[in-house]
Amino acid sequence: MWQSIHVSNVFDSVDKWLTVPEVGELLGLTPGKVHRLVEEHALFFIVRDGVKVVPAHLIVDGEPLTSLPGTLNVLIDAGFTLGQGIEWLYTQEESLGHPPIDSLLAGRKSEVRRIAQSLAF
């Protein structure tokens, strides 16, 4: 099962990264349960310098960003791989004027999912 992607320039906007143990501390979970959240698409990690890291902004009020799993599933259903879907979230989207992750963080998941559905291939 594929759950992480290699570092790409699309992540340049991420200003803080957390290791899996740090995410576990924030959420009160073991590293194994953090990996379970990754399997369920509630979080994702990338590998930077051999270390699995999660964008810190995916933790909102002590919980994983609630709109992430459903949005990733919409992207997968539209024909994206998990890695492509994650990269799309962090890539400037012309119709939004910013990367879709910004809309998710602002609580506007419907607009992101509508665009994602229109990209089906």
Residue pairs with C-beta under 8 A, 6 or more apart in sequence:
1 39
2 81
2 82
2 83
3 35
3 38
3 39
3 44
3 45
3 82
4 38
4 44
4 45
4 46
4 47
4 52
5 44
5 46
5 47
5 82
5 83
5 86
5 87
6 46
6 47
7 46
7 47
7 48
8 87
10 87
10 90
10 91
10 99
11 46
11 55
11 90
13 90
13 99
14 55
14 56
14 57
14 90
15 56
16 55
16 56
16 57
17 48
17 53
17 54
17 55
17 56
18 26
18 53
18 54
18 55
18 56
18 59
19 51
19 52
19 53
19 54
20 31
20 34
20 35
20 45
20 52
20 53
20 54
21 31
23 29
23 34
23 43
23 54
23 59
24 30
24 31
24 33
24 34
26 59
26 62
27 33
27 34
27 37
27 59
27 62
27 63
27 64
29 37
34 43
34 54
37 43
37 64
38 44
38 45
40 69
41 68
41 69
41 72
41 73
41 82
42 64
42 68
42 69
43 54
43 58
43 64
43 68
44 54
44 58
44 68
44 72
44 82
44 86
45 52
45 53
45 54
46 52
46 53
47 53
57 65
57 101
57 105
58 64
58 65
58 68
59 65
60 66
60 105
65 104
65 105
67 104
67 107
67 109
67 112
68 104
70 109
70 113
71 85
71 89
71 100
71 104
71 109
71 112
71 113
71 116
72 82
72 85
72 86
74 113
74 116
74 117
75 84
75 85
75 88
75 89
75 116
75 119
76 82
76 85
77 120
78 116
78 117
78 119
78 120
78 121
79 119
79 120
79 121
80 88
80 119
85 116
88 100
88 116
88 119
89 99
89 100
89 101
89 104
89 112
90 99
90 100
90 101
91 99
91 100
92 98
92 99
93 99
93 100
93 115
95 115
96 102
96 103
96 111
96 112
96 115
100 112
100 115
100 116
103 109
103 111
103 112
104 112
